[in-house]
Amino acid sequence: MGLYGVLNAGVSGMNAQTNRLGVVADNIQNQNTVGYKRGNTQFSSMLTDSNAGSYNAGSVSTTVRYGIGGPNNQGTTQQTTSSTDLAIQGEGFFIVKDRGGTPHLTRAGNYVIDGPTGNLINAAGMSLQGYSLANGDPKVSLNSYDGLVPVNISNLAGKTTPSTAGTLAGNLNIDTPIGGAVSDKNYAKTYSLTTYDNAGRSSMVDLYFQKSADGAWQAAAYDRTTGKQLGNTATMTFDSFGKPTSSQKLSWTVTNGQPFTLDLSSITQNAGKYSMETTAIDGNAPSAVKSVDVAADGTVYAVYEDSSRYAAYKIPLATVASPDNLTPRAGNVYDVSSTSGLARTGFPNIGGRGSILGSRLEQSTVDLGDELATMIASQTSYGANSKVFQTGTEMLETLVNLKR
């Protein structure tokens, strides 16, 4: 078996270097693939039984390992102009599903809005998964993907938010003469605001303010269309410094019976000019989605043309105990394996998970210089192994020729 073992050893060495060169080829062709993790070929010797009188050459096996997890395998992040480009700073993986509904893990965050479906999909056509916030805080399954839905942008277009609360801030001039009852539409100053019902229909509301006594004002709301008073009349009182001494609110119902409350406790009374502004008021009319904004905690906001924002989804991140043992799949995604551990789902910045960076992409961890150096080393080793095979062949030929 001596000479045949030499031939087998030479072939084994060439096969091993071929595998190594194949991994180098994969790395080089994916040097610009978003979120790609460099592969590395590990060699392991396979020895055969030998004795003092003869030695039988063994062989070598190769194992491909990917540096997927850990701070040393974090690719650099690059700024982009797309708000749907996402990068993970730290540990964790995005959860995506292919067209067949099979879930996978990935670090690639180059998502775009799919025209036919409105889902956020990556370059491989897989849809980003998240939890819907339509019914408040989502219920997260820590050890499964239950409850996840595709992050869909098209179904947010034209979405309306009813008006339920608002806050006024400003100043009422202290030198205003005392007047009649504001309920009779006697007023010193008036302002207007707009509220929206569940269907996005707007209602113009006129706010009347009248000084009723020293240090006291009355406020009332009237429907612009019907002229009727809405809800209660509020009495605001102020101390000698012009600061409010009571917390007053106006309450009425919007067109479909929806309650609305306006907080007046931030209004002052001093010698300054009249001024009034809404520091906070919710509700909006139907509006098209202008852009998408993703916060560091994974919350996906739809930004409308009227500049209002709506929290629609929350993107989770998955972690595994041994990310380097995940199984790579086509589409720059990974599947859990028996050695990687089960996927554990949670939100960014919690439980050791990283944060999500909007308008950024994680670059490949491939260093072209290192790959070229490995290619040269592999080529040299392949040539040396071929010489072993060639020399063994020549020695075997010499052995055969001894019979002649």
Disulfide bonds with the S-S distance in Angstrom:
none
